[in-house]
Amino acid sequence: MTTWAPEKGDTLQALGTEILHNYSVGRAPVALDGPDRAAVAAFADDLGASIVALGHAAARASLPAAAEPYDEKSFRAEVIDPLREPGEVGDVLLLVDGALTDHPELAGLWNYSIWVTGSDAADRSLAGRARATAVIDNTDPSTRGGSSTTLADERPRARRHLPQPVTR
């Protein structure tokens, strides 16, 4: 059996293209979260770079973990409100990591949300996935077990389960 997984750059480009399809005009906040905060922050940085490579502006922010001090009013005033106000800032996607799990009070702010899974089975809880628009498997493809896309070596058997194409 051959295991296949897309390259990270291809995944980032496809995700950036999907978000820009709906939010290329205006200023849209995008939430990213997952069990491994450092991995989510790195993924958000990479997604921001991919969005910039697609020719669109991207900005980054991070929210602290629930145990750390945090002022919701300050976050809204300094990060979210400037997105909403008319001004010199053009079209931009604001990527905010740490925004879903520890901060349910901000749930209504996000135009798009991404849950980045980790490698532990506990990381794949439905709670985080249920809040997200997109779920990204950020694990190493060689260690995923059965969660990666699998191509059967015996192609006739694999094709037998596919419906016949409709031609007109």
N, C-alpha and C positions, 0 to 999 in steps of 0.2 A: 504494500500500500504506500502510495506517495503522499506526503503531506505538503500542503501549499498554504502560504500566507502572503498577503500583499506586503510590499516594501513599506516602511514607515512613511517615507516621503510621498508615496502614492496615496496612502490613507489620509495623510494631512492635506494633500492637495484636493482630494475628493471631498473631505469634510469642509474645507474652506470654501470650495465651489458650491457645496450645498447650502451653507450658511449665507453666502453672498447672493445666491439665487433669490433668496427671500429678503435679505437685509442689506443690499448694496447701496441703497439710498437712505440717507439719514444716519442717525447715531444709535447703535443697538448694543445693549449690554448682553454679554454671553457668560453664563455661569459654567464653571468646570469644577468637578469635585470627584472624590474617590477615596478609598481607604488609605492610600499611600500619598500623603500630602506633597512630599518632595517630587514624586513621580508625576503628580497632577500639575504641579507648578512647572516642571520641565516640559510636559506635554503642552501646556498653555503657551509657554515661550516658543516652542517649535511651531505650534499652530499659528501664532502671531506672525512668525517669520514667513510661513507659507502663505498667509493672507497678504502680506506685503509683497511677496513674490508674484502673487496674482494681480498686483496693481492696485490694491486697496489699502487704506490706512488701518492700522491696528494699534491699540494701546493695551497696557497690562496693569492689573492691580491684584493684590492678594488680601484675603481676609484672614485674621488669626483664628487659631483653633478655639473651641468653646472655652477652654480653661484659661486662655489668655485674655487680658483686658481688651475691651472693644467698645467703642461708642457708635451706636447705630446712627445717631443724628449727625455726627461728624462725617461718617462714611458717606451718608446720603448727600450732605452739603458739599463735601470736597470731591466726591467721585461721580455720583449719579446725577445730582442736580445740574452740573455743568453740561452734561449730555443733553438734558432736556431744554436748556435755555438757548434762545437764538443767539448767534454770535459768530465769531470768526472760525470756530471749529467746523470743519467740513464733515463729510461722510466718514465715519469711523466705527469699527467694531471694538468694543471694550471687553477684553477677556479677563474675567475675575475668577481666580482659583480659590477654593475653600468656601464656596458660596452656598452650597446646598445643604449639607448634613448638619453643620453646626449653627446655621443661621436661617431657620425656617421663617423668621419674621421678614426676610427679604424675598420670599418666594414669588411675589407678584412683580418683581422688578425685571425679570429676565425675559428677553425675546427668544432666547434659545438656551438650552442647557445640555451639558455633556457629562456623562458619568464615565470615569476612566477606571476600569477594573484592575485589580492587582492579581498576584499569583496565588494567594491563599483561597481555599474554597470558601472561607467565611467572607472574603471580599466580594463575593458574587451574590450578595444578598439582594432580594427583590426591593427592599426599601429604597436604596439609592437609585436603582435602575428605574423604578416607577416614577421618580421625579424628573427624569431626564428625557430630552427630545432624542438624543443619540447616546448609544452605549459603545464605548471603545474598549477593546481587549488590548491592554498595554503590556501583555506578558510576552516573553520570548517564545516565538513559534515552536522552537525545538523542545520546549518544556510544557506545552499546553495539553498534552495527552489527547483526548478526543475532541477538544473544543475548536481546533482549527478545521478549515475546509479540507475535506479528504477526497481525492480522486481515486476511484477504484482502478486497479491494474487490469481487471478483466472488463473491458469496455462493453461488450455485448450485454452482459448482465446489467450494467449500470444503465444502458440505454433502454432496456426492456421496461423500466418503470416510468419512462418519460412519455407524455402523450404525443400522438402523431401531430406534426405541424399542419396547420390549416393553410391551404393555398387557394387563391382565387384568381 
